[in-house]
Amino acid sequence: MFASMAPLDPDIRHAYLHRLGLEAMPPSVDAMRLLVARHAERVPYETLWIPAGEAWAIDPYESAARIALHGRGGYCYHMNGALGLLLGSLGYAVRGHVGGVHGPDGPQPAAMGNHLVLTVEQLPSDTNPGGVWYVDNGLGDALHEPLPLLAGRHDQPPFVLHLEQAADRSQWHLTHDPRGGFTGMTWTVADARLSDFEAQHQWLSTSPESGFVQVPMAERRDATGADVIRGLVLSRIGDGARTDEHVTRRAEWFDLLADRFDLRLHGMPAETHERLWTNVLTAHHRWQESQSAQR
């Protein structure tokens, strides 16, 4: 997928790296770890563009420009699509793969394509002599840094993650920590095409049955956990863990997006701003009603 794509425009790449607080460095394990960690810390996983009525496509160049120039994030196709382009433009051997995030029922064939996965090759280290790394900033609260693509347990505080390879070596599986926002994710080792994700993206971003449509959200991972806002409910996983802090005042909510998630929404037209707040508030009231009905 990424090997056949043109590199990022130099100005976009410079602005992208500036947002991460980094200069361009030659490919290395340490440089990749730093870049991916900065991306997790400074570029939020977010779906606020959906209630705002912004119909985003999944073109990686458009995603990179939004991140670099407009201070936005996105979900997996945007986050990993842009990150894959950035890594490739810096000289990394990066590949994209078709993934499927799943819940407690386990991997489902119908879920394949609901996630874009990255791997980076040709970077051996003492602990990863094969030189293949699993890179994923598109899962919200899961990875903070790349993982060596090796079966077994991998600790990324506050989470314990596990990787497992299928017997026929055609797939890998990630098991998330029980405290995380999903159960696991399977991906295929074959190279993906952008068209592999179009149908799932359309459903995830427009269907009334999609969780992303029902509950607007933003997440930002750091070295000790993740901040999460779902609708108007703020929580923290990991160090300083807390749940169910309701932020129901408009100004306070937008200030929180800016301060905690670095979502300042620069350049968003006033009518789009209003649509976002109205739809998020409506979703929150709908959630409150469903909670009351369950009691």
Kinemage of the C-alpha trace (Angstrom):
@kinemage 1
@onewidth
@group {chain A} dominant
@subgroup {mainchain}
@vectorlist {calphas} color= white
{ca met a 1} P 0.000 0.000 0.000
{ca phe a 2} L 2.574 2.578 1.091
{ca ala a 3} L 5.471 1.324 -1.024
{ca ser a 4} L 3.665 2.369 -4.199
{ca met a 5} L 2.588 5.795 -2.905
{ca ala a 6} L 4.404 9.057 -3.588
{ca pro a 7} L 6.171 10.671 -0.620
{ca leu a 8} L 4.581 13.469 1.340
{ca asp a 9} L 4.915 17.002 0.059
{ca pro a 10} L 8.007 18.440 1.827
{ca asp a 11} L 6.028 21.330 3.331
{ca ile a 12} L 3.402 18.956 4.738
{ca arg a 13} L 6.115 16.697 6.134
{ca his a 14} L 7.829 19.661 7.800
{ca ala a 15} L 4.544 20.865 9.350
{ca tyr a 16} L 3.692 17.316 10.454
{ca leu a 17} L 7.029 16.891 12.204
{ca his a 18} L 6.657 20.362 13.736
{ca arg a 19} L 3.370 19.287 15.316
{ca leu a 20} L 5.194 16.319 16.818
{ca gly a 21} L 8.022 18.556 18.034
{ca leu a 22} L 10.608 16.627 16.001
{ca glu a 23} L 13.174 17.093 13.269
{ca ala a 24} L 13.635 14.600 10.439
{ca met a 25} L 16.028 11.825 11.483
{ca pro a 26} L 17.435 8.815 9.616
{ca pro a 27} L 15.473 5.592 10.206
{ca ser a 28} L 16.366 3.780 13.421
{ca val a 29} L 14.551 1.875 16.138
{ca asp a 30} L 14.963 4.719 18.623
{ca ala a 31} L 13.839 7.375 16.138
{ca met a 32} L 10.785 5.328 15.184
{ca arg a 33} L 9.841 4.773 18.826
{ca leu a 34} L 10.104 8.479 19.555
{ca leu a 35} L 8.102 9.483 16.484
{ca val a 36} L 5.289 7.002 17.150
{ca ala a 37} L 5.119 7.928 20.851
{ca arg a 38} L 4.958 11.641 20.023
{ca his a 39} L 2.197 10.911 17.521
{ca ala a 40} L 0.202 9.067 20.200
{ca glu a 41} L 0.696 11.919 22.659
{ca arg a 42} L 0.034 14.858 20.348
{ca val a 43} L -2.405 13.680 17.661
{ca pro a 44} L -5.748 12.612 19.162
{ca tyr a 45} L -7.817 9.684 18.028
{ca glu a 46} L -11.135 11.427 17.375
{ca thr a 47} L -14.473 11.063 15.639
{ca leu a 48} L -15.819 14.584 16.244
{ca trp a 49} L -15.810 15.214 12.499
{ca ile a 50} L -18.811 12.847 12.240
{ca pro a 51} L -21.285 14.829 14.417
{ca ala a 52} L -19.837 18.027 12.947
{ca gly a 53} L -21.043 16.858 9.533
{ca glu a 54} L -17.545 16.822 8.027
{ca ala a 55} L -17.528 13.959 5.525
{ca trp a 56} L -13.878 12.871 5.649
{ca ala a 57} L -12.494 10.425 3.116
{ca ile a 58} L -9.621 8.066 3.976
{ca asp a 59} L -7.033 9.330 1.503
{ca pro a 60} L -3.736 9.339 3.459
{ca tyr a 61} L -2.544 12.590 1.870
{ca glu a 62} L -5.700 14.413 2.972
{ca ser a 63} L -5.350 12.914 6.456
{ca ala a 64} L -1.715 14.020 6.724
{ca ala a 65} L -2.625 17.570 5.673
{ca arg a 66} L -5.408 17.768 8.291
{ca ile a 67} L -3.036 16.577 11.006
{ca ala a 68} L -0.148 18.765 9.917
{ca leu a 69} L -1.974 21.977 9.046
{ca his a 70} L -5.326 21.938 10.852
{ca gly a 71} L -4.607 20.325 14.220
{ca arg a 72} L -7.003 17.419 13.766
{ca gly a 73} L -6.723 13.667 14.275
{ca gly a 74} L -9.111 10.998 13.074
{ca tyr a 75} L -9.782 7.314 13.500
{ca cys a 76} L -7.655 4.411 12.300
{ca tyr a 77} L -7.693 5.049 8.554
{ca his a 78} L -6.685 8.678 9.085
{ca met a 79} L -4.197 8.158 11.915
{ca asn a 80} L -2.355 5.159 10.496
{ca gly a 81} L -2.772 6.292 6.899
{ca ala a 82} L -1.062 9.609 7.618
{ca leu a 83} L 1.531 8.023 9.911
{ca gly a 84} L 2.366 5.435 7.264
{ca leu a 85} L 2.983 8.192 4.717
{ca leu a 86} L 5.144 10.116 7.174
{ca leu a 87} L 7.224 7.051 8.021
{ca gly a 88} L 7.638 6.183 4.346
{ca ser a 89} L 8.710 9.746 3.547
{ca leu a 90} L 11.387 9.458 6.233
{ca gly a 91} L 12.808 6.302 4.658
{ca tyr a 92} L 11.120 3.558 6.675
{ca ala a 93} L 10.008 0.324 4.995
{ca val a 94} L 6.348 0.566 5.992
{ca arg a 95} L 3.437 -1.653 4.960
{ca gly a 96} L -0.327 -1.418 5.475
{ca his a 97} L -2.547 -4.394 6.368
{ca val a 98} L -6.244 -5.182 6.644
{ca gly a 99} L -7.336 -5.528 10.262
{ca gly a 100} L -10.509 -6.267 12.173
{ca val a 101} L -11.174 -4.964 15.698
{ca his a 102} L -13.461 -7.237 17.707
{ca gly a 103} L -15.251 -7.522 21.018
{ca pro a 104} L -15.674 -10.384 23.513
{ca asp a 105} L -17.125 -12.707 20.852
{ca gly a 106} L -13.715 -12.935 19.196
{ca pro a 107} L -12.512 -12.275 15.650
{ca gln a 108} L -15.282 -11.983 13.065
{ca pro a 109} L -14.760 -12.225 9.272
{ca ala a 110} L -17.311 -9.431 8.780
{ca ala a 111} L -15.124 -7.083 10.852
{ca met a 112} L -12.110 -7.366 8.566
{ca gly a 113} L -11.440 -4.004 7.001
{ca asn a 114} L -12.658 -1.981 9.978
{ca his a 115} L -9.030 -1.240 10.874
{ca leu a 116} L -5.817 -0.266 9.061
{ca val a 117} L -2.638 -1.737 10.569
{ca leu a 118} L 0.995 -0.734 9.973
{ca thr a 119} L 4.175 -2.774 10.118
{ca val a 120} L 7.710 -1.492 9.658
{ca glu a 121} L 10.467 -3.805 8.436
{ca gln a 122} L 14.271 -3.823 8.163
{ca leu a 123} L 14.917 -2.442 11.646
{ca pro a 124} L 16.653 -5.203 13.633
{ca ser a 125} L 17.535 -4.752 17.287
{ca asp a 126} L 19.040 -6.944 19.998
{ca thr a 127} L 15.566 -7.948 21.205
{ca asn a 128} L 13.979 -8.044 17.748
{ca pro a 129} L 16.579 -9.497 15.362
{ca gly a 130} L 13.965 -10.064 12.640
{ca gly a 131} L 13.505 -6.300 12.438
{ca val a 132} L 9.710 -6.252 11.939
{ca trp a 133} L 7.637 -3.936 14.140
{ca tyr a 134} L 3.912 -3.583 14.744
{ca val a 135} L 2.975 0.117 14.608
{ca asp a 136} L -0.562 1.250 15.432
{ca asn a 137} L -1.738 4.709 16.464
{ca gly a 138} L -5.248 3.930 15.250
{ca leu a 139} L -6.596 2.026 18.241
{ca gly a 140} L -7.140 4.922 20.619
{ca asp a 141} L -6.121 3.661 24.031
{ca ala a 142} L -3.889 0.691 23.115
{ca leu a 143} L -0.314 1.280 21.916
{ca his a 144} L 1.972 4.114 22.974
{ca glu a 145} L 5.056 2.862 21.107
{ca pro a 146} L 5.721 0.243 18.408
{ca leu a 147} L 5.834 -3.394 19.453
{ca pro a 148} L 8.337 -5.915 18.099
{ca leu a 149} L 6.305 -8.271 15.927
{ca leu a 150} L 6.992 -11.272 18.146
{ca ala a 151} L 4.481 -13.625 19.733
{ca gly a 152} L 4.045 -13.303 23.476
{ca arg a 153} L 3.407 -10.767 26.194
{ca his a 154} L 4.238 -7.094 25.694
{ca asp a 155} L 3.948 -4.563 28.515
{ca gln a 156} L 2.988 -0.976 27.669
{ca pro a 157} L 1.920 0.617 30.961
{ca pro a 158} L -0.746 0.567 32.158
{ca phe a 159} L -1.647 -2.254 29.771
{ca val a 160} L -0.492 -5.825 29.218
{ca leu a 161} L -0.845 -6.752 25.547
{ca his a 162} L -0.380 -10.092 23.796
{ca leu a 163} L 0.539 -10.915 20.201
{ca glu a 164} L -0.115 -14.284 18.597
{ca gln a 165} L 0.555 -15.538 15.070
{ca ala a 166} L -1.807 -17.940 13.290
{ca ala a 167} L -0.500 -21.447 12.637
{ca asp a 168} L -0.431 -20.819 8.892
{ca arg a 169} L 1.340 -17.449 9.452
{ca ser a 170} L -1.287 -15.610 7.421
{ca gln a 171} L -2.551 -13.508 10.327
{ca trp a 172} L -1.572 -11.909 13.606
{ca his a 173} L -3.782 -11.235 16.601
{ca leu a 174} L -3.532 -8.570 19.305
{ca thr a 175} L -5.234 -9.144 22.644
{ca his a 176} L -5.815 -5.888 24.507
{ca asp a 177} L -5.716 -5.440 28.260
{ca pro a 178} L -9.136 -5.943 29.918
{ca arg a 179} L -9.062 -2.285 30.988
{ca gly a 180} L -8.919 -1.133 27.384
{ca gly a 181} L -11.708 -0.010 25.092
{ca phe a 182} L -11.868 -3.173 22.953
{ca thr a 183} L -11.018 -6.871 23.283
{ca gly a 184} L -8.674 -7.574 20.395
{ca met a 185} L -7.782 -7.165 16.752
{ca thr a 186} L -6.749 -9.535 13.958
{ca trp a 187} L -4.821 -8.530 10.853
{ca thr a 188} L -3.580 -10.216 7.718
{ca val a 189} L 0.076 -10.211 6.666
{ca ala a 190} L -0.773 -9.435 3.029
{ca asp a 191} L -0.410 -5.881 1.775
{ca ala a 192} L -3.621 -3.845 1.868
{ca arg a 193} L -5.095 -1.568 -0.778
{ca leu a 194} L -6.975 1.594 0.088
{ca ser a 195} L -10.075 0.094 -1.527
{ca asp a 196} L -10.049 -2.671 1.124
{ca phe a 197} L -11.339 -0.143 3.660
{ca glu a 198} L -13.853 1.931 1.712
{ca ala a 199} L -16.990 -0.078 2.529
{ca gln a 200} L -16.222 -0.316 6.252
{ca his a 201} L -15.355 3.386 6.416
{ca gln a 202} L -18.675 4.272 4.813
{ca trp a 203} L -20.577 2.152 7.337
{ca leu a 204} L -18.547 3.233 10.372
{ca ser a 205} L -18.906 6.940 9.612
{ca thr a 206} L -22.540 7.079 8.428
{ca ser a 207} L -24.617 4.157 9.686
{ca pro a 208} L -26.975 4.918 12.614
{ca glu a 209} L -25.898 1.528 14.001
{ca ser a 210} L -22.216 2.479 14.109
{ca gly a 211} L -20.803 3.200 17.544
{ca phe a 212} L -18.806 6.061 16.063
{ca val a 213} L -22.028 7.699 14.862
{ca gln a 214} L -23.870 7.022 18.119
{ca val a 215} L -21.153 8.234 20.523
{ca pro a 216} L -18.722 10.982 19.444
{ca met a 217} L -15.361 10.565 21.132
{ca ala a 218} L -11.731 11.575 21.479
{ca glu a 219} L -8.796 9.748 23.064
{ca arg a 220} L -5.175 10.604 23.651
{ca arg a 221} L -2.585 8.069 24.801
{ca asp a 222} L 0.465 8.879 26.906
{ca ala a 223} L 3.185 6.869 28.614
{ca thr a 224} L 1.034 5.966 31.652
{ca gly a 225} L -2.505 5.695 30.260
{ca ala a 226} L -5.115 7.444 28.170
{ca asp a 227} L -7.608 10.274 28.493
{ca val a 228} L -10.984 9.502 26.918
{ca ile a 229} L -14.091 11.589 26.309
{ca arg a 230} L -17.209 9.852 25.009
{ca gly a 231} L -19.901 12.368 24.282
{ca leu a 232} L -19.767 14.609 27.345
{ca val a 233} L -18.293 12.030 29.730
{ca leu a 234} L -14.583 12.308 30.556
{ca ser a 235} L -12.555 9.411 31.955
{ca arg a 236} L -8.965 8.365 32.488
{ca ile a 237} L -7.402 4.898 32.159
{ca gly a 238} L -4.117 4.263 33.973
{ca asp a 239} L -2.318 6.662 36.316
{ca gly a 240} L -4.856 9.062 37.808
{ca ala a 241} L -7.730 6.814 36.694
{ca arg a 242} L -11.204 8.300 37.005
{ca thr a 243} L -14.589 7.759 35.412
{ca asp a 244} L -17.856 9.502 34.701
{ca glu a 245} L -16.930 13.173 34.948
{ca his a 246} L -19.749 14.841 33.025
{ca val a 247} L -18.741 18.022 31.191
{ca thr a 248} L -22.077 19.489 30.130
{ca arg a 249} L -21.315 23.194 29.682
{ca arg a 250} L -20.506 24.153 26.122
{ca ala a 251} L -17.542 26.447 26.815
{ca glu a 252} L -16.041 24.018 29.328
{ca trp a 253} L -16.384 21.121 26.846
{ca phe a 254} L -14.623 22.974 24.031
{ca asp a 255} L -11.913 24.155 26.451
{ca leu a 256} L -11.419 20.551 27.528
{ca leu a 257} L -11.016 19.430 23.910
{ca ala a 258} L -8.342 22.084 23.426
{ca asp a 259} L -6.453 21.592 26.680
{ca arg a 260} L -6.648 17.815 27.174
{ca phe a 261} L -6.863 16.567 23.594
{ca asp a 262} L -5.192 19.394 21.643
{ca leu a 263} L -8.336 19.750 19.521
{ca arg a 264} L -8.613 23.510 19.073
{ca leu a 265} L -10.792 23.197 15.952
{ca his a 266} L -9.069 26.111 14.247
{ca gly a 267} L -10.863 27.276 11.156
{ca met a 268} L -14.082 25.381 11.859
{ca pro a 269} L -16.986 27.537 10.601
{ca ala a 270} L -19.411 28.795 13.238
{ca glu a 271} L -22.299 26.748 11.842
{ca thr a 272} L -20.170 23.573 11.941
{ca his a 273} L -19.135 24.402 15.502
{ca glu a 274} L -22.799 24.742 16.447
{ca arg a 275} L -23.756 21.504 14.672
{ca leu a 276} L -21.027 19.619 16.536
{ca trp a 277} L -22.178 20.827 19.950
{ca thr a 278} L -25.875 20.249 19.209
{ca asn a 279} L -25.286 16.689 18.009
{ca val a 280} L -22.956 15.794 20.879
{ca leu a 281} L -25.432 17.180 23.426
{ca thr a 282} L -28.259 15.226 21.770
{ca ala a 283} L -26.200 12.039 21.883
{ca his a 284} L -25.482 12.631 25.573
{ca his a 285} L -29.168 13.063 26.391
{ca arg a 286} L -29.986 9.910 24.422
{ca trp a 287} L -27.341 8.019 26.404
{ca gln a 288} L -28.728 9.338 29.706
{ca glu a 289} L -32.209 8.130 28.732
{ca ser a 290} L -30.882 4.670 27.885
{ca gln a 291} L -29.069 4.506 31.217
{ca ser a 292} L -32.255 5.447 33.083
{ca ala a 293} L -34.241 2.828 31.192
{ca gln a 294} L -31.812 0.117 32.299
{ca arg a 295} L -32.250 0.893 35.977
